[in-house]
Amino acid sequence: MPTREELEEEDRRLRQLRIAVSLALSVIGQTEMSLAQAQEMVSATRSLALRLFPGKELAFDLIYLPRFRRLMAERFGLYRPILQG
């Protein structure tokens, strides 16, 4: 069973990720930036998520990537993958 400290640390990392995702979504949606810049921001946010939660690529792709895809489709009028590779 996880200790209280471990649970608090996980909570802290989760809050940090939520803030980063929210900030990235806001910046992409509200500022003038190119598609390439927006894609870089999504990629950087995903990299942060994987540093905070190693091995959780699928979780990010299932939980957060659809939100980025919807925003990118709305913002840039496209429906294609937003992460390359």
C-alpha positions, 0 to 999 in steps of 0.5 A: 500500500502506498505511503501518505508521502507517495500519495501526496507526491502523485497528487502533486504530479497530477496537479502539475500535469493538469495545469500544464495541459490547461495552459497548453490548451489555452495558449493554443486556442487563444494566441496566434501561432503556427500549426507547427508551433502548436504541434511542438507545444502538444509534444512538449506537454506529452513529454512532460506527462511522460517525465511525471508518469513514466510508461503512461503513454497510453493514458496520455493518448487516451485522456489528453490527446483527444482534447488537443485534437479537437482544439487543433481541428477547430483552430486550424481547420484540420483533421489529421494526426497532431504528433509526428512519429 
